[in-house]
Each structure stands twice: as C-alpha cells, then as structure tokens.
Amino acid sequence: MIRKPKYGKIAIVVFITILIWVCADLALDEELPVPNTTISIVKSNPKLWVSFDDAPSITIEEMVLKGPLRNIGEIRRKLEEEEGLEINFDAAKEKMNEPGTYPLPLLPFLQKDNEIKRLGLKVESCKPEVLSVKVVGLVSKRLDVKCVDEDQSPIGEAIVEPPQVDMLVPADWGADKLIAEVLLTSREINQASFSAIKQTPYINLAPGQTREAPQPVAITMPPEPDRLTNYTITAPTLSIALSPTLQGKYYVEVTNWDELGPIYIKATPDAEQAYKLQPLPRMTLYILDGDVEKGEEVQQKKVVYNFPQEFVRKREIELKNPQQPAEAKFKLIPVSPAEAPKGAEE
C-alpha cells in the first residue's frame, strides 16, 4: 500500500532547516569599527547656510558596523580603497529647514543611511552621540565687488563691470561685510591689462565655506603706468645648482662670465634695493642630469633671475627686456677620483 506523503511534517522539517541556516548566518555576524567617517552637508536649499558649527563637514570619531562576514569583507575592501566612508546630510530631509540650531542624534541618522543599508549592514554604535547643526537664513543683498591678489591685498586699480552683484548672504550682515571678492593671479592681472577677463565673485561665510555669485563679472586693468625705473646692476652674482646625482662627479666651468652682466632691470626703488641687498645670488644656473649627455662640449642655457617674489607678484620688478634673459655658456668637467670629495663615489 502506498503511503501518502505527510506534508505537515515536511513543512516542519523545511522550516526548522531554514531556521538553522538563519541562526547559523546570524552567528557569523561580525562587528567592524570604522574610523574617519565624514558627514558632508548637501546644499539642497540655496536660501539656507547649513553647517556643523560653521564647518561644511565633520569627521566622527568612530562608527561600529555589524553584518554578515561577506558584507563586512566588502566594506573592508571599500575602506581600503577610499580611506573612510562619506555620508551626506540633507537638512531638509531631517526637517531642519528653518533658521536655528538643532541637535542631530547621530545613531538613528546613520542607521537609515541608504548606502549602509545597501551593503546589508547595521550601525551598532557611534561617537559622538549627538551633533549640532546650525541653519542660517540667507537674504538677497547688493554687494560691491572687490579684486584681491594672491596675498589678499586689494587691487584698487581694477575696473569691474558690473561693479555690484546681488547675492544671498546672512540676514544679519551689516554694510561693512557686503563685499564680494574676486581673486586674481599675477598672470590674470597681466592679462586683464590687455583685454577683459571674466571671473565669478564669491563671499566667505566661514573658513572653507564660500558661495559664488550667480553670474561672472568682467575685469579690466588700466594700462600700466610708467612707474618702474630703469636700473643697472653692475655686480651680477651667479650660483650653480647642480643635480644631487651629479654632485662630486662633475664641476661646472662657465666660459662667458663677462656676458652675464650687468643686469638691466625695471623696478620700483624698493624692489631694486631688495634685489641688490638680498643674501641670495642674483642669478642661478640649473644643471640637470640630462646635461651630461653632451659630454664636455660647451652648452648654453638661460639663467634664472632670483627677483624677490614679493615684488614679482606686485609686478614691481622685471628684466628690462623680459624676452632676453642672459644665457650662460658652460662645460661639465668630470671630477677625477683623486679630486672627488670623500664619499662621492659611494
């Protein structure tokens, strides 16, 4: 007689088997401390300035993740490649879309992160437990545009069109703060004296926190006034910068010392004095590894003028003819073992 299969018993066996698998899988869960997790603020509302105590991001001390070994292995590989996790914070999604200061309980925020969920992991704990979120309302105000150089010194002669821009700024900013800046490099300053350049003004809300104007402005510089005087430096000095791999193996014989001076420059009086009195030599000849390929034949190379960088940035010193720096002629002479300093052969 054929017995009928007992489906109830089969179902119980299957259920128990699955339960054993699930329990076994849970038993294999592992915890992973994750340092250097960065929470970065998403700029979702242009009329709000959201920060963690004026900072655009914050790195929390530690976050402990828990999950299956396979998933933990995946996050380990990700951490090795990216050196930490980055999680986005959107104040609007957290119902913090009105000006004020809010506490952000960190654990529940991290537990609902989509990327952590996708990895099949759970946040067990974190430090600190609470973050402070600062939300500042921004209003539209008209700002004067000011140009500054790389030293943050104002460039008063710059002509800006339009001279003012409308930008969103904190509502409590007074008239003394209603200034948008444009940073110009030395190259851009020089370019603007020939034709207009376009740059986008910005404001500094806090260190590392800037906001740009919606549109750029055109900047021109008036023709350079003839404020530089011609000077002649009659005692040129030359240093030779020899590649470290060539030191002790070659010495440099300059064959045209008389052609390297005098030096004709255009400068302000202060720049000329600084150049004359600086402890550095006035010119440097750089010898590179590749220069030895020509053997002992006479080579020719432009020297580098060691003008004080402070005055170079302000365009207060230059060669009278910038297109024609002096060229040193030289030979590389191998040093015999007897002449080499002790240790040069090592």
C-alpha positions as CSV (number, residue, x, y, z in Angstrom):
1,M,0.0,0.0,0.0
2,I,1.4,3.4,-1.0
3,R,1.5,5.8,1.9
4,K,0.5,9.4,1.3
5,P,3.3,12.0,2.0
6,K,2.8,13.8,5.2
7,Y,3.1,17.4,4.0
8,G,2.8,18.9,7.5
9,K,5.9,17.0,8.7
10,I,7.8,18.1,5.5
11,A,6.9,21.7,6.1
12,I,8.1,21.5,9.7
13,V,11.4,20.0,8.6
14,V,11.9,22.7,5.9
15,F,11.1,25.4,8.4
16,I,13.5,24.0,11.0
17,T,16.2,23.7,8.4
18,I,15.8,27.3,7.3
19,L,15.7,28.4,10.9
20,I,19.0,26.6,11.5
21,W,20.5,28.3,8.4
22,V,19.3,31.7,9.6
23,C,20.7,31.2,13.1
24,A,24.0,30.0,11.7
25,D,24.2,33.0,9.5
26,L,23.4,35.3,12.4
27,A,26.0,33.6,14.5
28,L,28.6,34.5,11.8
29,D,27.8,38.2,12.0
30,E,30.9,40.3,12.7
31,E,31.5,43.8,14.0
32,L,33.7,46.3,12.3
33,P,34.9,49.7,13.9
34,V,35.0,52.3,11.1
35,P,37.2,55.4,11.8
36,N,37.2,58.6,9.8
37,T,33.6,58.6,8.7
38,T,32.8,62.0,7.2
39,I,29.4,63.6,7.2
40,S,29.1,66.2,4.5
41,I,26.3,68.8,4.1
42,V,24.3,68.7,0.9
43,K,23.4,72.2,-0.4
44,S,19.7,71.5,-1.2
45,N,18.3,74.9,-0.4
46,P,20.2,78.0,-1.7
47,K,18.4,80.2,0.8
48,L,19.9,78.4,3.8
49,W,23.5,78.1,5.0
50,V,23.8,74.8,6.9
51,S,26.9,73.8,8.8
52,F,28.3,71.8,11.7
53,D,29.5,74.8,13.8
54,D,30.4,76.8,10.6
55,A,32.1,73.7,9.0
56,P,30.8,72.1,5.8
57,S,31.6,68.6,7.0
58,I,32.6,66.8,10.2
59,T,34.5,63.6,10.8
60,I,33.1,61.4,13.6
61,E,35.4,59.5,15.9
62,E,34.1,56.0,15.3
63,M,31.2,54.1,13.9
64,V,30.7,50.4,14.6
65,L,29.0,48.3,11.8
66,K,27.7,44.8,12.1
67,G,26.7,42.3,9.5
68,P,27.4,39.0,7.7
69,L,31.1,38.2,7.1
70,R,30.7,38.5,3.4
71,N,29.2,42.1,3.7
72,I,31.8,43.1,6.3
73,G,34.5,41.9,3.8
74,E,33.0,44.1,1.1
75,I,33.0,47.2,3.3
76,R,36.6,46.5,4.4
77,R,37.7,46.5,0.7
78,K,35.8,49.8,0.2
79,L,37.6,51.3,3.2
80,E,41.0,50.3,1.9
81,E,40.3,52.0,-1.4
82,E,38.6,55.1,-0.2
83,E,40.2,55.6,3.3
84,G,36.9,56.2,5.1
85,L,33.2,56.5,4.4
86,E,31.3,59.6,3.4
87,I,27.7,60.1,4.3
88,N,25.5,63.0,3.0
89,F,23.4,65.2,5.3
90,D,20.4,67.0,3.9
91,A,18.9,69.4,6.4
92,A,15.5,69.5,4.5
93,K,15.1,65.7,4.8
94,E,15.8,65.9,8.5
95,K,13.1,68.7,8.9
96,M,15.7,71.3,9.7
97,N,14.7,73.8,7.0
98,E,14.2,76.8,9.3
99,P,16.9,79.0,10.8
100,G,18.1,77.8,14.2
101,T,20.4,75.4,15.9
102,Y,19.4,71.7,16.0
103,P,20.6,68.6,17.8
104,L,21.2,65.7,15.4
105,P,21.0,62.3,17.2
106,L,23.7,60.5,15.3
107,L,22.9,56.8,15.7
108,P,19.3,56.9,14.2
109,F,20.6,59.2,11.4
110,L,23.4,56.7,10.5
111,Q,21.1,53.7,10.7
112,K,18.9,54.9,7.9
113,D,21.7,55.7,5.5
114,N,20.9,54.2,2.1
115,E,24.5,53.1,1.4
116,I,24.9,51.3,4.7
117,K,21.6,49.6,4.1
118,R,22.6,48.6,0.6
119,L,25.6,46.9,2.0
120,G,23.4,44.8,4.2
121,L,24.9,46.3,7.4
122,K,23.6,47.8,10.6
123,V,25.1,50.6,12.7
124,E,25.6,49.3,16.2
125,S,27.1,52.4,17.9
126,C,28.9,55.7,17.1
127,K,30.8,58.5,18.7
128,P,29.8,61.2,19.4
129,E,26.1,60.5,20.1
130,V,24.8,64.0,19.0
131,L,25.9,66.6,16.5
132,S,25.0,70.3,16.5
133,V,23.5,71.6,13.2
134,K,23.5,75.3,12.6
135,V,21.0,76.7,10.0
136,V,21.3,80.3,8.9
137,G,18.8,82.0,6.6
138,L,20.1,83.9,3.6
139,V,18.6,87.0,2.0
140,S,19.4,88.8,-1.3
141,K,21.6,91.9,-0.9
142,R,23.6,94.0,-3.3
143,L,27.4,93.6,-2.8
144,D,30.3,95.7,-4.0
145,V,32.9,93.6,-6.0
146,K,36.5,93.9,-4.8
147,C,39.5,92.4,-6.6
148,V,42.4,91.0,-4.5
149,D,45.7,89.4,-5.4
150,E,47.2,86.2,-4.1
151,D,48.4,87.9,-0.9
152,Q,44.8,89.1,-0.3
153,S,45.9,92.7,-1.0
154,P,43.2,94.9,-2.7
155,I,43.8,95.7,-6.4
156,G,42.4,99.2,-6.3
157,E,43.0,100.0,-10.0
158,A,40.9,97.0,-11.2
159,I,37.8,98.0,-13.2
160,V,34.9,95.7,-12.6
161,E,31.7,95.6,-14.7
162,P,29.2,95.5,-13.2
163,P,30.7,96.9,-10.0
164,Q,28.0,95.3,-7.9
165,V,26.3,91.9,-7.7
166,D,23.2,90.6,-6.0
167,M,23.9,87.6,-3.7
168,L,22.4,85.6,-0.9
169,V,24.1,86.5,2.4
170,P,23.2,86.0,6.1
171,A,20.5,88.4,7.1
172,D,22.5,90.0,9.9
173,W,25.4,91.1,7.7
174,G,26.0,94.8,8.0
175,A,27.1,97.2,5.3
176,D,30.8,96.7,6.2
177,K,30.5,93.0,5.2
178,L,28.6,93.5,1.9
179,I,31.6,92.8,-0.3
180,A,32.2,90.0,-2.8
181,E,35.8,89.2,-3.7
182,V,37.5,88.1,-6.9
183,L,40.9,86.5,-6.6
184,L,43.3,87.3,-9.4
185,T,46.7,85.7,-10.0
186,S,49.6,87.6,-11.4
187,R,49.0,86.1,-14.8
188,E,45.4,87.2,-14.7
189,I,46.3,90.7,-13.6
190,N,48.6,91.0,-16.6
191,Q,46.0,89.5,-19.0
192,A,43.4,92.0,-17.8
193,S,45.6,94.9,-18.8
194,F,45.2,93.8,-22.4
195,S,41.6,92.5,-22.5
196,A,38.7,91.9,-20.1
197,I,38.7,88.6,-18.2
198,K,35.6,87.1,-16.6
199,Q,35.7,85.8,-13.0
200,T,32.9,84.9,-10.6
201,P,32.8,86.8,-7.3
202,Y,32.4,85.0,-4.1
203,I,31.7,85.5,-0.4
204,N,33.4,83.8,2.6
205,L,30.7,82.6,5.0
206,A,33.4,80.9,7.2
207,P,36.8,79.2,6.7
208,G,36.2,76.7,4.0
209,Q,32.7,77.9,3.3
210,T,32.3,80.1,0.2
211,R,29.3,81.0,-2.0
212,E,29.6,82.2,-5.6
213,A,27.6,84.9,-7.3
214,P,25.1,83.6,-9.9
215,Q,27.0,85.3,-12.8
216,P,30.6,86.3,-13.5
217,V,31.8,89.9,-13.9
218,A,34.2,91.4,-16.4
219,I,37.5,92.7,-15.1
220,T,40.0,95.0,-16.8
221,M,43.2,96.7,-15.7
222,P,44.2,100.2,-16.9
223,P,47.3,100.5,-18.9
224,E,50.3,100.0,-16.6
225,P,51.6,103.4,-15.6
226,D,55.3,104.0,-16.2
227,R,56.1,103.6,-12.5
228,L,59.1,101.4,-13.0
229,T,62.5,103.0,-13.3
230,N,65.4,101.5,-15.3
231,Y,68.3,100.3,-13.2
232,T,71.6,98.7,-13.9
233,I,73.0,96.0,-11.5
234,T,76.7,96.2,-12.1
235,A,77.9,93.3,-9.9
236,P,75.9,90.2,-11.0
237,T,76.4,87.1,-8.9
238,L,75.7,83.6,-10.2
239,S,75.0,80.4,-8.3
240,I,75.2,77.0,-9.8
241,A,72.5,74.5,-8.8
242,L,73.9,71.1,-9.6
243,S,71.7,68.0,-9.6
244,P,72.3,65.9,-6.5
245,T,73.3,62.9,-8.7
246,L,76.0,64.9,-10.4
247,Q,77.5,66.4,-7.2
248,G,81.0,65.2,-6.6
249,K,81.2,63.8,-10.1
250,Y,81.3,67.0,-12.2
251,Y,82.2,70.6,-11.8
252,V,80.8,73.4,-13.9
253,E,83.1,75.7,-15.9
254,V,81.3,78.9,-17.0
255,T,83.0,80.2,-20.1
256,N,81.3,83.6,-20.6
257,W,81.2,85.4,-17.3
258,D,81.7,88.7,-19.0
259,E,78.4,88.3,-20.9
260,L,76.3,87.7,-17.8
261,G,76.4,91.3,-16.6
262,P,75.5,93.9,-16.0
263,I,71.8,93.2,-15.3
264,Y,69.3,95.7,-16.7
265,I,66.1,95.8,-14.9
266,K,62.9,97.9,-14.5
267,A,61.8,98.2,-10.9
268,T,60.4,100.4,-8.1
269,P,63.1,101.8,-5.8
270,D,62.1,99.4,-3.0
271,A,62.2,96.4,-5.4
272,E,65.6,97.4,-6.7
273,Q,67.1,97.8,-3.2
274,A,65.6,94.5,-2.1
275,Y,67.2,92.7,-5.1
276,K,70.6,94.3,-4.6
277,L,70.7,93.7,-0.8
278,Q,69.2,90.2,-0.7
279,P,71.6,87.4,0.5
280,L,70.7,85.2,-2.5
281,P,72.8,85.4,-5.6
282,R,71.2,87.5,-8.3
283,M,71.1,84.6,-10.9
284,T,71.1,80.8,-10.8
285,L,72.2,78.3,-13.4
286,Y,70.5,75.0,-13.1
287,I,72.4,71.9,-14.2
288,L,70.2,68.8,-14.7
289,D,71.0,65.1,-15.1
290,G,70.3,65.3,-18.9
291,D,73.0,67.9,-19.4
292,V,75.8,65.3,-19.0
293,E,74.7,63.7,-22.3
294,K,76.6,66.3,-24.3
295,G,79.9,65.4,-22.6
296,E,82.5,68.1,-22.3
297,E,81.2,70.3,-25.2
298,V,80.2,73.8,-24.5
299,Q,76.5,74.1,-23.7
300,Q,74.3,77.2,-23.4
301,K,71.3,77.7,-21.0
302,K,69.2,80.7,-19.8
303,V,69.9,81.7,-16.2
304,V,67.1,82.2,-13.7
305,Y,66.9,85.7,-12.0
306,N,66.2,85.5,-8.3
307,F,64.0,88.5,-8.1
308,P,62.2,88.9,-4.7
309,Q,58.9,87.1,-5.1
310,E,57.1,89.7,-3.1
311,F,57.9,92.3,-5.7
312,V,57.4,90.0,-8.7
313,R,53.8,89.3,-7.5
314,K,53.2,93.0,-7.4
315,R,54.8,93.5,-10.8
316,E,57.4,95.9,-9.3
317,I,60.5,94.2,-10.8
318,E,61.3,92.6,-14.1
319,L,64.1,92.4,-16.7
320,K,64.2,95.5,-18.9
321,N,63.8,93.1,-21.8
322,P,61.9,90.0,-20.3
323,Q,62.3,88.1,-23.6
324,Q,66.1,88.1,-23.5
325,P,67.5,86.7,-20.2
326,A,71.2,86.2,-20.1
327,E,72.5,82.8,-21.3
328,A,75.4,81.1,-19.6
329,K,77.8,79.0,-21.6
330,F,79.4,76.2,-19.7
331,K,81.1,72.9,-19.8
332,L,80.7,69.9,-17.5
333,I,84.1,68.6,-16.4
334,P,84.2,65.1,-14.9
335,V,85.9,65.0,-11.5
336,S,88.7,62.5,-11.2
337,P,88.6,60.1,-8.3
338,A,91.6,61.8,-6.7
339,E,89.7,65.2,-6.8
340,A,86.3,63.8,-5.7
341,P,85.3,64.6,-2.1
342,K,85.4,61.6,0.3
343,G,82.2,59.6,-0.1
344,A,81.4,61.0,-3.6
345,E,82.0,57.6,-5.1
346,E,79.6,55.8,-2.8
